[in-house]
Amino acid sequence: MPPFAIGSSVEISRTISESDVYLYAGLTGDLGRNHLDEEYSKSTAYGRRVVHGTYLVGLASAASTYFGQRYDKGPFRGASYGYDRVRFVRPVFIGDTVTLTYTIVDISPEDLVSRAEVIGRNQRGDTCFAATHISKGLPVPRFRAEG
């Protein structure tokens, strides 16, 4: 497994199905008509149902996990510290394929923090999602023998 560095990157893709949207709505309780009601959505600015923006944050989290499986993060291995500058740039619709690119843009050895740019593009190459993911390295727990 190669060590990670500034510029290290992974991509994941997902074609979002109607069942993805319904399952996500049920799990979160976000039952907004613009996500679930096709007839209502025809009267909106987009003319059809849109995928929950926060579903894309979940895909960003999946990209982070995949990154951690592909690169040796050494002492930077730890936990998500959060997402900054989350933007839902364009709507994502049922049937769209979204590709998220997760790229390390900053590494701080002093506080074991890394930052990644996460960009989501649809099948036409249009940017639909952008965020900065912050990760924080955590100390490895030391276990003492019972005796």
C-alpha positions in Angstrom: 0.0 0.0 0.0 1.6 3.3 -1.0 1.9 6.1 1.5 -0.4 9.0 1.0 0.8 12.5 0.1 -0.5 15.8 -1.3 -2.1 14.9 -4.6 -3.0 11.3 -3.7 -6.4 10.6 -5.1 -9.2 8.1 -5.5 -12.5 8.0 -7.4 -15.7 6.2 -6.8 -18.9 6.2 -8.9 -22.5 5.5 -8.2 -25.5 5.5 -10.4 -28.3 6.7 -8.2 -31.5 4.6 -8.4 -35.0 5.4 -7.3 -34.7 2.9 -4.5 -31.5 4.6 -3.3 -33.6 7.8 -2.9 -36.5 6.1 -1.1 -34.2 4.2 1.2 -32.3 7.3 2.1 -35.5 9.2 2.7 -36.7 6.5 5.0 -33.5 6.3 6.9 -33.2 10.0 7.5 -36.8 11.0 7.7 -36.3 13.6 4.9 -39.5 12.9 3.0 -39.4 16.1 1.0 -41.8 16.1 -2.0 -39.0 17.3 -4.3 -37.3 14.0 -3.6 -40.2 11.6 -3.6 -43.2 13.0 -5.4 -42.8 12.9 -9.2 -46.0 14.8 -10.0 -45.2 17.5 -7.6 -41.7 17.8 -8.8 -42.9 18.4 -12.4 -44.1 21.8 -11.1 -40.7 22.8 -9.6 -37.8 24.6 -11.2 -36.1 21.3 -12.0 -39.1 19.6 -13.4 -38.3 16.2 -11.8 -37.2 14.7 -8.5 -33.8 15.6 -7.1 -31.5 13.4 -5.1 -31.0 14.5 -1.5 -27.8 16.7 -1.3 -26.8 15.0 1.9 -26.8 11.7 0.1 -23.8 13.1 -1.8 -22.1 13.8 1.5 -22.5 10.1 2.3 -20.8 9.3 -1.0 -18.0 11.6 0.0 -17.6 9.6 3.2 -17.5 6.4 1.1 -14.7 8.0 -1.0 -12.8 8.8 2.2 -13.2 5.2 3.4 -12.0 3.9 0.0 -9.0 6.3 0.2 -8.0 4.8 3.6 -8.1 1.3 2.0 -5.9 2.3 -0.9 -3.2 4.4 0.9 -1.1 3.9 4.0 -2.0 6.9 6.2 0.5 6.0 8.9 0.0 8.3 12.0 -2.7 10.2 10.1 -5.1 7.2 10.3 -7.9 8.2 12.5 -11.4 9.7 12.0 -13.3 12.2 10.0 -13.2 15.6 11.6 -15.9 17.0 9.4 -16.7 18.6 6.1 -16.2 22.3 5.3 -17.5 24.3 2.4 -20.1 21.8 1.3 -21.8 22.9 -1.9 -24.5 21.4 -3.9 -23.5 23.0 -7.2 -26.1 21.4 -9.5 -29.0 19.1 -8.9 -28.5 15.4 -9.2 -31.4 13.4 -10.6 -32.5 9.8 -10.2 -30.5 7.8 -12.9 -27.5 10.1 -12.8 -24.1 8.6 -12.3 -22.0 10.6 -9.9 -18.2 10.2 -9.8 -16.5 11.6 -6.7 -12.9 12.4 -6.8 -11.2 12.6 -3.4 -7.7 14.3 -3.5 -5.4 15.2 -0.6 -4.6 19.0 -0.8 -3.0 19.6 2.6 -1.2 17.6 5.3 -0.2 19.0 8.7 2.3 16.7 10.5 2.1 18.9 13.7 -1.5 18.2 14.4 -2.0 15.1 12.2 -4.7 16.8 10.2 -5.2 16.2 6.5 -7.6 18.0 4.1 -9.0 16.5 0.9 -10.9 18.2 -1.9 -14.0 16.2 -2.8 -15.5 17.0 -6.2 -18.6 15.2 -7.6 -19.4 15.2 -11.3 -22.3 13.8 -13.1 -22.1 11.6 -16.2 -21.8 14.7 -18.4 -18.8 15.9 -16.4 -20.7 18.8 -14.8 -19.7 19.5 -11.2 -22.6 18.9 -8.9 -20.9 18.6 -5.5 -17.9 20.1 -3.8 -16.5 19.9 -0.2 -13.4 19.9 1.8 -13.0 16.8 4.0 -10.9 17.1 7.2 -9.4 14.0 8.8 -7.6 13.8 12.1 -5.1 11.2 13.1 -5.8 9.5 16.4 -3.2 8.0 18.7 -3.0 4.2 18.6 -4.5 2.9 21.9 -2.0 1.1 24.1 -3.3 -1.9 25.9 -1.7 -3.1 29.1 -1.6 -6.7 30.1 -3.8 -7.7 33.0 -2.0 -9.3 35.7 
